[in-house]
Amino acid sequence: FGSMVAAWRLCLDIDNAGRLSYAEMCAAARRLGFAGDLKELFTRYDVGNKGHICLQDLDQESDAVVKSFVELVDQHCGGLEGLW
């Protein structure tokens, strides 16, 4: 995928909800050929035991970059629609 953001958008968070449920994470892990313990994987990344995983849980730096970009777009363009 080339980056965590690309993997997040193209493989993990395919519905653009901004988070993965356990079922979504399991489906993504299976698509990627993961053969390990899915419950252990989910528990490892479900920071705070909130019942879902978000990009920040996987890669804080990538999450900060995305949030910074969205903030700049909002400030300068009034949102994503203003980019076009």
C-alpha positions as CSV (number, residue, x, y, z in Angstrom):
1,F,0.0,0.0,0.0
2,G,3.0,2.3,0.4
3,S,1.8,4.0,3.6
4,M,-0.3,3.4,6.6
5,V,-2.8,6.0,5.4
6,A,-3.1,4.2,2.1
7,A,-3.6,0.9,3.8
8,W,-6.2,2.4,6.1
9,R,-8.2,4.0,3.3
10,L,-7.9,1.2,0.7
11,C,-8.0,-1.9,2.8
12,L,-9.0,-1.4,6.4
13,D,-11.5,1.4,6.6
14,I,-13.2,0.7,3.3
15,D,-16.5,2.3,4.3
16,N,-14.8,5.5,5.4
17,A,-16.3,5.4,8.8
18,G,-13.1,6.4,10.5
19,R,-13.0,3.3,12.6
20,L,-13.0,-0.5,12.4
21,S,-15.3,-2.7,14.4
22,Y,-14.1,-6.2,15.3
23,A,-16.0,-7.7,12.4
24,E,-14.5,-5.2,9.9
25,M,-11.0,-5.8,11.3
26,C,-11.4,-9.6,11.0
27,A,-12.6,-9.2,7.4
28,A,-9.6,-7.0,6.5
29,A,-7.2,-9.3,8.3
30,R,-8.5,-12.3,6.3
31,R,-8.3,-10.3,3.0
32,L,-4.6,-9.7,3.8
33,G,-4.0,-13.3,4.7
34,F,-3.5,-12.9,8.4
35,A,-3.5,-16.3,10.0
36,G,-2.9,-15.3,13.7
37,D,-5.3,-14.8,16.6
38,L,-7.8,-12.2,15.5
39,K,-9.1,-11.5,19.1
40,E,-5.5,-10.9,20.3
41,L,-4.9,-8.6,17.3
42,F,-8.0,-6.5,18.0
43,T,-7.3,-6.3,21.7
44,R,-3.8,-5.1,21.0
45,Y,-4.9,-2.1,19.0
46,D,-8.3,-1.3,20.7
47,V,-6.7,1.4,22.8
48,G,-8.9,2.2,25.8
49,N,-11.1,-0.9,25.1
50,K,-13.6,1.3,23.2
51,G,-14.8,-1.5,20.9
52,H,-13.3,-0.2,17.7
53,I,-9.9,0.7,16.2
54,C,-9.1,4.0,14.5
55,L,-6.0,5.1,12.5
56,Q,-4.6,6.8,15.6
57,D,-4.5,3.5,17.4
58,L,-2.4,2.0,14.6
59,D,-0.2,5.0,13.7
60,Q,-0.4,8.3,15.7
61,E,1.9,10.1,13.3
62,S,-0.2,9.3,10.2
63,D,-3.4,10.2,12.1
64,A,-1.9,13.6,13.0
65,V,-0.9,14.3,9.4
66,V,-4.4,13.4,8.1
67,K,-6.1,15.6,10.8
68,S,-3.7,18.5,10.0
69,F,-4.6,18.2,6.3
70,V,-8.3,18.2,7.0
71,E,-7.9,21.2,9.2
72,L,-6.1,23.1,6.5
73,V,-8.7,22.2,3.9
74,D,-11.4,23.4,6.2
75,Q,-9.6,26.7,7.0
76,H,-8.7,27.5,3.4
77,C,-11.5,25.9,1.3
78,G,-14.4,25.5,3.7
79,G,-14.3,21.7,3.5
80,L,-13.4,19.0,1.0
81,E,-16.1,20.2,-1.4
82,G,-14.3,23.6,-1.7
83,L,-11.2,21.8,-3.1
84,W,-13.0,21.1,-6.3
